[in-house]
Amino acid sequence: MKIKDTGEGIQIYDFSIVETLKIARKLEKEGIRFYETLLEKTQDPTVKEAFRYLLEEEKEHLRIFEKLLEREDADALDDDEEDLLDSVDDGVFVFPPDKDWAADFDTALQLGIAIEKRSLAFYLEVAKYTESEESKKTLKKIIAEERKHWDELKRCLQ
């Protein structure tokens, strides 16, 4: 990873494969906490099912990324060591304040779609500033997984 001062703030870019996978793992863990919170907030069984699906997808992504991370560097799976990547605010899993996101199935799906879109945008931005071809290849896999969920959720809403 490289860090530079742009004059308007600090920019972190050009992530290694391990750093890329650690970012992906961090996002999936945030997603798991996010959907667990939504599951606790809703009583509607249909909405619960939508959030449960999204939660299980986040858990599956986490397993995929941890497998890849272990293949690259088994020591990187150690959660005891905090690094700069843990403090990066990606802005993906935030509750927009203007709605009750657990109100109904369509609203829950709209939230999932918005989150997957922000996740895609985040990874695409990381890829744009990554020079390593190997890291770009890993990011393409992550982006493909996120795009698949975004497409699945959009199909459910139609």
Order of alpha helices (4+ residues) and beta strands (2+ residues): beta-beta-alpha-alpha-alpha-alpha
